Amino acid sequence: MSFEFFIGRRYLRAKRKQVFISLITLLSVAGVTVGVMALIVVIAVMTGFEADLKNRILGVESHLVVLRHGPFTDHRPILQKIEEEPGVEAATPFVYSQVMLRSASGASGAVLRGIDPESADRVIRNIDPELMDQMADGRETGPTVVLGKELARSLGVVKGDSLYVISPRGFLSPAGHVPAMKRFVVAGLFTSGMYEYDGTLAYVHIAEAQRLLRMGEAVTGIEIRLDDIYLADRIGNKIADKLGFPFWTRDWMQMNRNLFSALKLEKTVMFIILVLIVLVAAFNIASTLIMMVMEKTRDIAILKAMGAKNKSIRRIFVFNGMIIGAVGTALGVTLGFLACFLLDRYKFIELPGDVYYITTLPVRLEMLDVAVIAVAALGICFLATLYPARQAARMDPVEAIRYG
């Protein structure tokens, strides 16, 4: 053990002539603890929100979409090429269009998605497999539709009710343009937890959508599920290069860029705001060390007279400050872990279900976030020690003994 660390530790453990300095030391430790704990809890909750939102979105949307400039006909060979690409877990064709839904008690605009039940269940995760089977069997018993829960509520329909799907792609008659209209039976409802999807989406068999929209065998595009969602842009570029013009791709990050950018910005801003708590504690550390230097003036002079170098004097007070910062950071990390565990285990904070899409706080603690918070706290504490340590090192031993 170096003598600088030994003396610094003794200074912290020794009884103070002024109790006020000991009180500020305790407040400094408490400030760092509260700041680190608040940072860990808030960042864990925001990471949990982001992860939960990502899972819900990717339960409805695919990881990657292949589209084509112009009509997308004869999609089967393209589908086969896509499935051969490394990293692709599954692929399925889809039809996408805006339609009007009309029931006996209301009408509403909706997004019609025609899917292939035989392959869509490997890509889309928000629809019950039984509903997929009913949709496939509906080609014999009659066309069926699966509605989002909020959309069904606005239309006033439940499972087994009938409604009409009206498409703008109709036909011309002597009286003018006649929209295409077809009767569907509600096979069931789905809930994704996202109002944007639950209030607008309607799923039908891809063949029914093609007939309604008069598309023949054409599709809108091909949805792809990947083994690793974070390789979506790289795999998308490979597929686009492999297929060539007029094909192009969009990944889930591009389709939801504004939302995830806003979440990332909010997380960064919250980190900066909460770091200010640690910064306030760092000012307390600096104040503690300044008063400690004033109290230990004679000791510093004696050490320098005995041959201690300026560098050693600086180390003594840097060690002092870093011990305060390290203790506060360790306590903050421990209490942060404990708070996150309690929030995740007991769910004692409830959120209004009519405002948020979840009813409890989602908590996801990532070790990288904890490491960044701990390093940031220790870095701030280190910077707070530099000025008092420098002033102690510059002290003239003769003047210090004379006036100390």
C-alpha positions in Angstrom: 0.0 0.0 0.0 1.4 3.4 -1.0 1.8 6.0 1.8 -0.4 8.4 -0.2 -3.3 6.0 -0.1 -2.6 5.2 3.6 -2.7 8.8 4.6 -5.7 9.6 2.5 -7.6 6.7 4.1 -6.6 7.9 7.6 -7.8 11.4 6.8 -11.2 10.0 6.0 -11.4 7.8 9.1 -9.9 10.3 11.6 -12.2 12.3 13.8 -12.7 15.8 12.5 -12.0 19.0 14.4 -15.0 20.4 12.5 -18.0 18.1 12.4 -19.3 20.1 9.4 -16.6 18.6 7.2 -17.7 15.0 8.1 -21.3 15.9 7.4 -20.4 17.2 4.0 -18.5 14.0 3.3 -21.5 11.9 4.1 -23.7 14.2 2.0 -21.2 13.8 -0.9 -21.4 10.0 -0.6 -25.2 10.2 -0.4 -25.4 12.5 -3.4 -23.3 10.2 -5.6 -25.4 7.2 -4.4 -28.7 8.8 -5.2 -27.5 10.0 -8.6 -26.2 6.7 -9.6 -29.2 4.8 -8.4 -31.6 7.2 -10.2 -29.6 6.9 -13.4 -29.7 3.1 -13.3 -33.4 2.9 -12.5 -34.5 5.4 -15.1 -32.2 4.1 -17.9 -33.4 0.5 -17.1 -37.1 1.6 -17.3 -36.5 3.4 -20.6 -34.5 0.5 -22.0 -37.4 -1.8 -21.0 -39.9 0.5 -22.7 -37.8 0.5 -25.9 -37.4 -3.3 -25.8 -41.1 -3.9 -25.1 -42.1 -1.5 -27.9 -39.7 -3.1 -30.3 -41.1 -6.6 -29.6 -44.6 -5.4 -30.1 -43.8 -3.7 -33.4 -41.8 -6.6 -34.7 -44.7 -8.9 -33.8 -46.8 -7.1 -36.4 -44.2 -5.9 -38.9 -41.5 -8.1 -40.5 -37.8 -7.5 -40.1 -37.3 -6.8 -43.8 -39.6 -6.1 -46.8 -38.7 -6.6 -50.5 -40.6 -4.4 -52.8 -40.6 -3.8 -56.6 -41.0 -0.7 -58.8 -44.1 -1.6 -60.8 -46.3 -4.7 -60.6 -44.8 -7.5 -58.5 -45.8 -10.5 -60.6 -44.4 -14.1 -60.6 -43.1 -13.7 -57.0 -42.4 -17.4 -56.4 -38.9 -17.6 -57.9 -38.0 -14.4 -56.0 -39.3 -15.9 -52.8 -37.1 -18.9 -53.3 -34.0 -16.8 -53.9 -34.7 -14.8 -50.8 -35.1 -17.9 -48.6 -31.7 -19.2 -49.8 -29.9 -16.0 -48.5 -27.9 -16.7 -45.3 -29.5 -15.1 -42.2 -33.1 -15.4 -43.6 -35.3 -17.4 -41.3 -38.6 -17.2 -43.3 -40.3 -15.2 -46.0 -43.9 -14.8 -47.1 -45.7 -12.7 -49.8 -48.3 -10.1 -48.8 -50.8 -7.7 -50.3 -51.3 -4.2 -48.8 -54.0 -1.7 -49.5 -56.2 0.9 -47.9 -59.9 0.0 -47.9 -63.2 0.9 -46.2 -64.9 -1.5 -43.8 -68.7 -1.3 -43.3 -70.7 -3.3 -40.8 -74.3 -3.1 -39.7 -73.4 -0.6 -37.0 -70.7 1.5 -38.5 -67.9 2.1 -41.0 -64.2 2.8 -40.8 -61.1 3.1 -42.9 -58.6 0.3 -42.5 -55.4 -1.1 -43.9 -56.0 -4.5 -45.6 -53.2 -7.0 -45.5 -53.5 -10.1 -47.6 -51.3 -12.9 -46.2 -50.5 -16.5 -47.0 -51.5 -18.5 -43.9 -49.2 -21.4 -44.9 -46.1 -19.2 -44.6 -47.2 -16.0 -42.8 -47.2 -17.6 -39.3 -43.4 -17.9 -39.5 -43.0 -14.2 -40.1 -46.0 -12.5 -38.4 -46.3 -13.3 -34.6 -49.3 -11.3 -33.5 -52.0 -13.6 -35.0 -53.0 -16.8 -33.3 -52.1 -19.9 -35.4 -55.8 -21.1 -35.0 -56.9 -17.9 -36.8 -54.4 -18.6 -39.5 -56.0 -22.0 -40.0 -59.5 -20.6 -40.1 -58.3 -18.0 -42.7 -57.0 -20.9 -44.8 -60.1 -22.9 -44.4 -62.2 -19.9 -45.2 -61.5 -20.3 -48.9 -64.0 -23.3 -48.7 -66.4 -22.0 -46.1 -66.4 -18.4 -47.3 -63.9 -15.4 -47.0 -62.9 -14.5 -43.5 -61.2 -11.5 -42.0 -59.1 -11.0 -38.8 -59.5 -7.6 -37.2 -57.6 -5.6 -34.7 -59.4 -5.3 -31.3 -59.9 -1.5 -31.5 -61.0 -1.7 -35.2 -63.6 -4.3 -34.3 -64.8 -2.1 -31.4 -65.2 0.9 -33.7 -67.2 -1.2 -36.2 -69.3 -2.8 -33.4 -68.5 -6.4 -34.6 -67.4 -9.6 -32.8 -66.3 -13.0 -33.9 -68.9 -14.5 -36.3 -70.3 -11.2 -37.5 -70.3 -10.1 -41.1 -68.9 -7.0 -42.7 -68.2 -5.6 -46.2 -64.7 -4.7 -47.4 -64.9 -1.9 -50.0 -62.0 -1.3 -52.3 -61.5 1.8 -54.5 -60.2 -0.6 -57.3 -63.6 -1.3 -58.8 -64.9 -1.1 -62.3 -66.3 1.4 -64.7 -70.0 1.3 -65.6 -72.3 3.7 -67.6 -73.1 5.4 -64.3 -69.4 5.9 -63.5 -66.8 4.2 -61.3 -68.2 1.4 -59.0 -66.0 0.4 -56.0 -65.4 -3.3 -55.5 -67.2 -4.7 -52.5 -67.1 -8.1 -50.9 -68.6 -9.7 -47.8 -66.4 -11.2 -45.1 -67.0 -13.1 -41.9 -65.0 -12.0 -38.8 -62.9 -15.1 -37.9 -61.4 -13.5 -34.8 -59.6 -10.6 -33.3 -55.9 -9.9 -32.5 -54.3 -7.6 -29.9 -50.7 -6.3 -30.5 -50.8 -3.7 -27.7 -50.2 -0.9 -30.2 -53.3 1.2 -30.9 -51.9 2.2 -34.3 -52.1 -1.5 -35.4 -55.1 -2.6 -33.4 -57.2 0.2 -34.7 -56.3 -0.1 -38.4 -55.2 -3.6 -39.5 -57.5 -6.2 -41.1 -56.0 -9.5 -42.3 -57.5 -11.6 -45.1 -56.3 -14.5 -47.2 -53.9 -13.3 -49.9 -56.0 -14.8 -52.7 -59.1 -13.0 -51.4 -57.2 -9.7 -51.3 -55.9 -10.2 -54.9 -59.4 -10.9 -56.2 -60.9 -7.9 -54.3 -58.1 -5.5 -55.5 -58.1 -7.0 -59.0 -54.4 -7.7 -58.9 -54.4 -11.2 -60.5 -51.4 -13.1 -59.2 -49.4 -10.0 -58.3 -48.4 -9.1 -54.8 -47.3 -5.9 -53.0 -44.1 -7.4 -51.7 -42.4 -10.1 -49.7 -42.0 -9.9 -45.9 -38.9 -11.5 -44.3 -38.0 -12.6 -40.8 -34.3 -12.8 -39.9 -32.2 -14.7 -37.4 -30.6 -11.4 -36.2 -32.8 -8.3 -36.4 -29.7 -6.0 -36.2 -28.3 -7.4 -39.5 -31.4 -6.2 -41.3 -29.7 -3.4 -43.2 -26.8 -5.6 -44.3 -28.9 -8.5 -45.4 -31.3 -6.1 -47.1 -28.5 -4.6 -49.2 -27.3 -8.1 -50.1 -30.8 -9.1 -51.3 -31.3 -5.9 -53.2 -27.9 -6.4 -55.0 -28.8 -10.1 -55.7 -32.2 -9.3 -57.2 -31.1 -6.1 -58.9 -33.3 -3.4 -60.3 -36.3 -2.9 -60.0 -36.3 -4.6 -56.6 -35.5 -2.7 -53.4 -35.7 -3.3 -49.7 -36.8 -1.6 -46.4 -35.8 -2.9 -43.0 -37.7 -2.4 -39.7 -35.3 0.4 -38.5 -36.1 2.4 -41.6 -39.8 1.9 -41.3 -39.8 3.0 -37.6 -36.8 5.4 -37.7 -38.7 8.4 -36.2 -40.0 6.5 -33.3 -36.8 4.8 -32.3 -34.8 8.0 -32.9 -37.2 9.8 -30.5 -36.7 7.1 -27.9 -32.9 7.2 -28.2 -32.9 11.0 -27.9 -35.2 10.9 -24.9 -32.9 8.3 -23.2 -29.8 10.5 -23.9 -31.5 13.6 -22.5 -32.6 11.8 -19.4 -29.0 10.5 -18.9 -27.7 14.1 -19.2 -30.3 15.5 -16.8 -29.7 12.8 -14.1 -25.9 13.2 -14.4 -26.5 16.7 -13.0 -27.4 15.0 -9.7 -23.9 13.3 -9.7 -22.4 16.7 -10.7 -24.0 18.4 -7.6 -22.5 15.6 -5.5 -19.1 16.2 -7.1 -19.3 19.9 -6.0 -19.8 18.6 -2.5 -16.7 16.4 -2.9 -14.7 19.4 -4.0 -16.0 21.4 -1.1 -15.1 18.6 1.3 -11.6 18.4 0.0 -11.0 22.2 0.0 -12.0 22.3 3.7 -9.9 19.2 4.4 -6.9 21.0 2.8 -7.5 24.0 5.1 -7.8 21.7 8.1 -4.7 19.7 7.3 -2.5 22.7 6.3 0.1 21.9 9.0 0.1 18.2 8.1 0.8 19.0 4.5 3.6 21.4 5.4 5.2 18.7 7.6 4.9 16.1 4.8 6.5 18.4 2.3 9.3 19.3 4.8 10.0 15.6 5.2 10.5 15.3 1.4 7.0 14.5 0.1 6.7 15.7 -3.5 3.9 17.7 -5.0 2.8 14.7 -6.9 2.4 12.7 -3.7 0.4 15.5 -2.0 -1.9 15.6 -5.0 -2.4 11.8 -4.9 -3.4 11.9 -1.2 -6.4 14.2 -1.9 -7.3 12.6 -5.2 -7.4 9.3 -3.3 -9.6 10.9 -0.7 -12.1 12.2 -3.3 -12.0 8.9 -5.3 -12.8 6.9 -2.1 -15.9 9.1 -1.6 -16.9 8.7 -5.2 -16.2 4.9 -5.3 -18.2 4.3 -2.1 -21.1 6.4 -3.4 -21.0 4.7 -6.8 -20.9 1.2 -5.3 -23.8 2.0 -3.0 -25.7 3.5 -5.9 -25.2 0.5 -8.2 -26.2 -1.9 -5.4 -29.4 0.1 -4.6 -30.1 0.5 -8.4 -29.9 -3.2 -8.9 -32.2 -3.8 -5.9 -34.7 -1.2 -7.1 -34.8 -2.7 -10.6 -35.3 -6.2 -9.1 -38.2 -5.0 -6.9 -39.8 -3.1 -9.8 -39.5 -6.2 -12.1 -40.6 -8.7 -9.5 -43.5 -7.0 -7.7 -44.8 -4.6 -10.3 -45.9 -2.1 -7.6 -46.0 0.9 -9.9 -49.2 0.7 -12.1 -49.9 2.8 -15.2 -53.3 3.7 -16.5 -54.2 1.2 -19.3 -56.3 3.8 -21.1 -53.3 6.1 -21.6 -50.4 3.6 -22.0 -50.2 0.4 -23.9 -48.8 -1.3 -20.8 -50.0 -1.4 -17.2 -46.7 -1.8 -15.3 -43.2 -0.4 -15.8 -41.0 -2.7 -18.0 -37.5 -3.0 -16.6 -34.5 -4.2 -18.5 -31.1 -3.7 -17.0 -28.2 -3.9 -19.3 -24.7 -4.3 -18.0 -23.3 -1.9 -20.6 -25.6 0.9 -19.3 -24.5 0.2 -15.7 -20.8 0.3 -16.7 -21.3 3.6 -18.5 -23.1 5.1 -15.5 -20.5 3.9 -13.1 -17.6 5.1 -15.2 -19.3 8.5 -15.8 -19.9 8.9 -12.0 -16.3 8.0 -11.2 -15.0 10.3 -13.9 -17.0 13.3 -12.5 -15.8 12.6 -9.0 -12.2 12.4 -10.3 -12.5 15.8 -12.0 -13.9 17.3 -8.8 -10.7 16.3 -6.9 -8.2 18.0 -9.3 -8.6 21.6 -8.1 -8.3 20.9 -4.3 -5.5 18.4 -4.8 -3.6 21.0 -7.0 -4.0 23.7 -4.3 -2.7 21.4 -1.6 0.3 20.5 -3.7 1.2 24.1 -4.4 1.2 25.0 -0.7 4.4 26.5 0.6 5.5 24.5 3.7 7.1 27.5 5.4 4.0 29.7 5.0 1.8 26.8 6.0 3.7 26.1 9.2 3.9 29.8 10.0 0.2 30.5 9.6 -1.2 27.0 9.9 
